[in-house]
Amino acid sequence: MIYNAYQTYADLANSVRVMASGSNLFLGSLYGFNRTEPFRHMAAFQELLTFTGFTHSRPEYEIYEICSETGQKIPIVDDIISETPFCTLRRFSKKNNKSEPDVLLVAPMSGHFATLLRGTIQTLLRDHNVYITDWRNPRDVPLERGLFCFDCFVEHIIKFIKTIGSQTHVVAVCQPAVQSLVATAIMAEEDDPDQPASLTLMAGPIDTRIEPSAVNKFAASKSLEWFKHNMLARVPGTSLGVGRVVYPGFIQLSAFMSMNMERHSKAFSDFYHKRISHDHEKADQIKEFYKEYFAIMDLDACFYLETIEKVFHNHELALGQLKYKGRPVRPSAIKKTFLLTVEGERDDICSVGQTLAAQDLCSGLRPYRKKHYMQPGVGHYGVFNGKRWDSQVYPVVREHIYGSV
C-alpha cells in the first residue's frame, strides 16, 4: 500500500514539476528582457520546484571527454562490456588507449544509481580505464528474472573481475566494500589467476561495531522482523518489476535527508538566492547535485534484509562467521592483492575505524601490501567525490594502484 500511495503522489507531483518547468522557461525568457525583481523571484522559485522531486530513471553519465594536465581535451569512449538482468558492466576509456591499468569501480546498491560516482569516474580516467557496476533498478527487473541477494552481489563482482582479466584493480565505494573483500577472499582461496592486483575499500562498513554511527545504531536497534514488516513494499503495477518485494528508494533517501534536513534546507535556500543574485555557477552546482541525488533506486528485499542481518546485526565478516554459497569466507587467505583502506574524518554514515578493520582481517598480507589513509575534514561523500577527493584522496589511490602493477 505504501508504494502505491507514494506512486500516486509522485505522479501528481511530477505533473506540478512539468508545469513549473514550462512556467520557468516562460518567466526566464520574460525577465531576460525585463529584469524586474518579481520576475527573477518567480522564475527562481519555479526552477527550484522542477528539480526537488524524486525520479526512478538513471541519469546519463555524460562523460564525453576529460582534460589532460596540459589542458588538451581527450575523447572518452563508453562501452557496454557485459550484462546481467541486474547490472551492466560499463567501461570508460580514452579513445585508442588500452595501456593504462584497468579499474573496476564497484558502485553501492544503496538507494542511488551508479551515476552518483560520475565525478569519481572522471578523476580515475586521468590515469586508468574505468569499469563500473551500473546497477539496474530492481523495480524495472521482471520478477521472473529471480531475486537479487547478498551472494548475487559477490558473484557479480567475481564475474566482472574475471571478465576484465588479470591485473584488475578493484575500488569499492561504501556498502560494497564488504562484498568486494569477500569476492577477493574467495578468489584468493581458490588461487584464481584473475584475483585482483589491488583492492581499495573506501568508507565501507567492514565492522559496524566500531564507533557506531546513527545509521548503524538504527539498524541494530530493530529486529529483522521489524524491517520486514515496516520497510518493504511491492512494486506497483505501473513498473516492469511489478510484484517484486523491495526496500523502496524513496524511504532510504527520505531517511538520509531527515538526518541532515538543515543542510538540505539551506542548500535549497542558497540555490534560490544565488539564482536571483545572478551567481549562476553556484546555483547550477546545487541544481546538478540534487538532480543526481533525487534519482533513486530500490533495493531487492532479499539483498536488503541479508545486508542488515549479516553486516549490521551479526557482524559476520568481522567475526569470521560469514559464508558465501555455504563456504566460509577467510580474508586471511588474501596473500597477493595490495590493500588500501580509505576513511573520512567526519563521516557520519561509516565511522572512522569501520573500514580500517579490513587491515586486521587480511592478516595474510605482508605489511608492505597494506596501507590506510584517513582524509581530514571530509564527510562520507567527500571521500570519493569533490575537491578533496580530486586533489588529496585520489593521488593516494593512484599511487596504490600503480605501486601494485
N, C-alpha and C positions, 0 to 999 in steps of 0.2 A: 504493500500500500504506500509506503513512504516514497518509493521510487516513482510510482505513478503520480503521486501528488507533486513531487518535485518536477517531473517532466512536464506536467500541465502548467505549473508556474513558470518553468524555464521557457516553454513555448510562448507564453504570453509576454514574458519579459523580453524575449528576442524580438517580438513584434514592436515593442516600445523602442528597443535599440535601433531597429531598422528605421523607424520614423525619426528618431533622434539623429541618425546619420544623415538622412535626407535634409532635415532641418538645419543641421550643422553646415552642410555644403551650401545651402541657400544663404544662411547668415554669413558664412565665411566670405562668399563672393560679394555679399552686400557691404559688409564692413571693410572689405578690401578697397572699396571706392569711398566709403563714408565711415571713417574710423571713429565713430562716436562711442562713448562709453557703454551705453546699453547693448549695442550690437556685439561688442567684444565679450561682455559678460555672458550674454545669452549663448553665443557660439561656443565659448569655452565650456559652459555647463552641458550643452548638448553633446559636445565631443566627449566629455567625461562619461556621460551615460552610455556612449557607444562601446566602450571597452571594459566597463565594470560589470561584466556578466560572464558566467561560465560557458564554455564550449566543449564539446566532446570530440572535436576533429583535431587531428595533429596539424600544427602549423608547418609550413615549409621550412626547410633548413636554410635556404637562400645563401648557401656558401658557394659562390661562383669564382672567387679569386681571393688571394691574400697578397699582402705587400712584403717584399723581401726587406732585409736590413738596409738595402740601398734605395728602397722606395719603388723598386720595379714591381709591377702587378703580374702575378703568376696565376694562370688559369687553373681551376680545380675541377677535377672530374669526379662525378658522383655515380658510383656503380652499385648495382644490387648483386651480391655475391652468392647468397643462399637465402632460402625462405622456409619457414615452417608456418603452421596455422597461427602461431602466437608471436612470431618475431621475424624480422628481416635483418639480415646481416648486410649492412651498407659499408662501402669503402669510399673514403675521400682521399684523393691523392693528387699531387701535382702532375700536370699533363706530361707524358713521356718520361716520367721519373719513377723507377722501380727500385732504386738502390738504397733508399732510406729504411730505417727499422720499421717493422710493422707493429702497430699498437692496437690491441683490442680494448676499446673503451666500453666497459660494462656499465650501462645506464641503470639507475634504480627503477624498480617497478613499485612506486610508492605514491601514486596519485597524479604524476605528471608524465608527459611524453619525453622521449629521449632528446627532443629538440631543446629542452631546458639546458642541455650541455653544448649548445651551439658555440658559445664563447670558448669552452674547453677544447672543442674540436679545432676551432680556428687557431688557437695558440699552439696546440700539438702539431698542426700541419706545417709549422715552420721547419720542423726537422724530422717529420715522420709521415708514413702512410697511416691513416687512421681508419680503423674499422669500428663500427658502433652497433650495439644491440638495439635495433629500432623496434621496441616492443609495440605490439598491436593492442588496441583497446579491447579487452575481453567482451565488452558489450557488442562488439562487431564480429565476434567469432561464433559461428553457429554451434549450438550445443552438441551436435553430433560429432564435432571435431575433438571432443573429450575435454577433460578438466586440466587445469594447469596447477601443479603442486610444487613443493619445495624441491623435490628431486628433479622435476622437469626443468627448473631453472638451472640447476647444476649441470644437467645433461646438455642443455643448450650451450653453456659455456665450454664444456669439453668438446662438443661437436664443432663449435666455431673455431676454437683453438686449432683443432686438427684440420679444419678447412683452410685456415690461413697457413698452417705448416710450422715447421721447426723455427726457432728463434722468434716466436711471438712474445710480445711484451704486453702483459695484462695490466690495465689500470681500472680499478673498480671504485666507483663513487658511491659512498654512503651505504645503503642497505645491502647491495650485492657484494660487499667486502666479505661477508660470511660465505656466500655461495662460491665466490672466486677462490677463497682459501681452501674450501672443501674440494673444488674441482682440481686445484693444483696438487693437493694432498693425494687424491685418488690417482691422478696421472703419475705422480712420483712413486707411489707404492707399486704401480704396475710397470715402473721403469719405462714409461711411454716415451718414445723418441721425440715426441712433439710437446713434451711438458714445457711450460713457459720458461723463457730465458730470464724474465724478471716479473715480479708481481708488486704492484703499487696499490696499497689499500688506503683510501682517502676518507677520513671521517666516517668509519663504519663501525657497527655495533658488535664487535667481536666478543666483548664481555660487558654486558649491561649491568653487572653487579657493581661496577666501579663508578663511584660518584653519579648515581642515577639522576638523569635529567627528568623534567616534568613529564616528558613523553614516556620514559621508562617507568616512572612511578605509576602513571595512569594504567599502562599495560599490565603491570604487576599487581595492581590493586583489584582487578576484575578477573573473575573466573572465565575459562574458555566458554562455558555455557552462556555467560552473560554476553560475551561478544557474539555468539551465535544468534541469540535472541534479539539483540539490540542494534547490531551494526551491519547486518546483512540484509540484502533485498534481492528480488528477482528482476532481471532486465525486462522492461516493458515491451509490449508487442510492436512498438514502432522501430525496434532495432533488430539487426541480424542475429544477435545473440539472445533473442527472446527466450525467457525461461531460465537462463543461466543465473546461478546464485553468485552475487558479487558483493564486495565491500565497495560501495559507491564512492567515486572520486569526490563528489560534492561534499560528502561527510568528512572525508580526510582533509580537504582544503579548508572547509569551514572550521575544523578543529585547529588547524595550524594558524589560521587568521585570528581566531579568538585569543591565541596565546600572545599575539602582538598587535592587537587592534589599534592601539595608539599609533604605532608605527605606520600601519596601513592608512589610517585616517589622515595622518599628517601627509603621507605621500599623495593622497587624492587632493588635499588642500593645496599642497605645493604645486601639483600639476595645474590646477585652476589658476593660481596666482602667477605662475611662470608664463602661462599662455597669454593671459591678459596684459602682462607686462612685456610681452614680446621676447621673452627668453625661451625661444622655441627649441633650442638644442636641449636644454634641461627638461622641458615639457615632453619632448619626443622620447627622451630616455626613459622617463617614468611610464609613458604610454606603452612603449615597446616591452618593457619588463612585465607589465600587467597583462598584456595580450598573451604573453607566453605563460605567465603564472596562472591565469584563469583557464588555460586549456587543460582539462582534467581527464584522467584515465581511471577507469575502475580496476579493481584487483579481483581475480578469481577467488572465490571464497575459500577454496582448498588451500591455495598458496597463502592467503592472508592468515587463516587460522593456524596453519602449521608454523608460519613465521612467528606468530605470537607465542605459541607453545614452545617451540624449540629455542628461540633466541631470547625472548623476554620473560618467559615463565621458568623454563627448566635450565636455561644457560648450557645447553647440551654440548656445544662446541668447546666452550671454556672449561667444562668439567670432564671432557674426554668421553662423553656419552652419545655423541651424535653418530647417526648411521646414515649411509647413502645406499639406497636399494638393499637394505638389510645388512650391509657390511660396515664395520667400524671405520670411522674417519680418523686418521692419525697424521696430524700436521707435522709430527716429528719425522715422518718419512721423507719430507722435503729436504733434499740434500744439494740440489744443483741450482735451484731458482733463487736469484737475488731478490731480497725482500726490502721494501721501503714502506713504512707507515707514516701517514701524514695526519696531523690534527690541527684544529684551530683553537686558539686560546679562549675565545668567547663563544664557543659552540654550545648552543642551548638545546640541541637535538641529540647529539652524540658527544658526551662529555669527554674532557681530556682524560686519557688513560684507557678508554674503552678500545680504541684501535691499537694502541701500543701493546695491548695484551697479546697480539699476534706474535710479537717477538719472542715471548716465553714459550708459546705453544709450538713454534718452529724451532725446537731445541736441537734438531739435527743439522741445522745450518751453522757453518763456521761464522765467527763474529764478523769477518770481513765481508760476508754476504748479507749482512743485516744493517739497516740504518733507520733511524727515526728522525722526523722533523716536525717541530711544532711551530706554526706560524703565529706570531704575536698579533694581537689586535683585530682578528677576524672571527666572524661567526661561522655557522655551518656553510652557508652558501659561498662565503668568501674563500673557503679552502680551495674551491675548484673553479671559481669564476670571479671576474672583476680585476681591478688593477693589481692587487697584491698577489693574486694567483698568477697573473701575467708576468709580473716583474720579480717576484720573490719565491713563490712556490714552484713555478714551472722550471726555473733553472735547476732546482734540486732534483725534480723528476727527470729532466733531460739528462743530467749527469748520471743519475742512477741507471737509466736505460742504456746510455752509451757506454757506461762502465761495465755492463754485463754482456755486451755484444761479443 
